[in-house]
Amino acid sequence: MAKFDLKFFMTRARVLAQYRAFLRASQRLRQRDESMALDVRERIYQGFRSQTEDDFAVRKLLADGARQLTLLESLCDDGRNLTDTAGESGDVDDSLPAAAGRPTWPWERVE
């Protein structure tokens, strides 16, 4: 039988908070691209379904999840900024990369 101590419940709260943050970020992504958001949401479900009781593995998964959440949130924010740059006339800002009409991935950014 598993030992349910304070550390267990604190870790569980962190995992659930991260899960909810991922779902909120995927909801923002859904407003831009439905198919990509569904794929991201499916990966979130699969990633959080795997259960482990190894404390080190859980901490590592939480750290990796934090990095991935930051990446997902930056992707959502980049999309919002790209759509907000069009003026009232619909003109696109020339300072944006050529791929401004599609989502940009962090590793494709040109500065």
MOZI-V451814 format. One record per pair of residues at least 24 apart in sequence whose ideal C-beta (glycine too) atoms are under 7 Angstrom apart, sorted by the first residue. I is the first residue (numbers start at 1). J is the second residue. Records with the same first field share a line. If there is no record, write none. Layout:
I->J + J
This chain:
2->53
11->58
14->62
15->62
18->62 + 65 + 69
19->48
21->69
22->69
25->69 + 72 + 73 + 76
28->76
29->75 + 76
32->79 + 103
33->103
36->103
40->72
71->106
74->106
75->103
78->104
79->103
